Amino acid sequence: MAINLLPAGRVGKLAEVGAGAKGFFQGGTGAFLEGAEGGGALGKLTDRQVNISDKGLSIVETHLAQFGSVPENDLMISRLRSALAEGRPIDGADASFYIHELSESTMMMRGFDYSKAHQGALNKYQVSPYSVYHPDVINAINAIEPGSFNPNWLKFWSRQ
């Protein structure tokens, strides 16, 4: 499956925040694994937009289903569904999440375990592990369960 990256109109560059986020999941799930390291900011996705496809979204949903219902993943999927329904490309956290999950799924189908696939997906596009959830999702989850996302997640997004 080819991923269509398009130049973005005006996507802010994010300052690099140290990798190695301490997470909220024991062992990781979906788009986050405690201690994962990636690149800085949005890496190869900086100033890019991504077109979502039905097939790509289906792959992401099937991949994430193996982790059960994870509210932050569910909110991100909802954001992707909206973009697809509206026919608009995605960027920033939405693109990072989508591309990350597609890559992670492909690597796991090729025999990588979750940890290696997760790290490989971050490295492939040189994105920060903090880049995979949108600030609106981070805030929504923290409103329900304070501290689910530590302050470094929003700190990452505030440095534009």
Summary of the structure (lengths in Angstrom):
residues: 160
radius of gyration: 14.2
end to end distance: 30.9
largest distance: 38.1
contacts: 514
relative contact order: 0.22
helix: 52%
strand: 6%
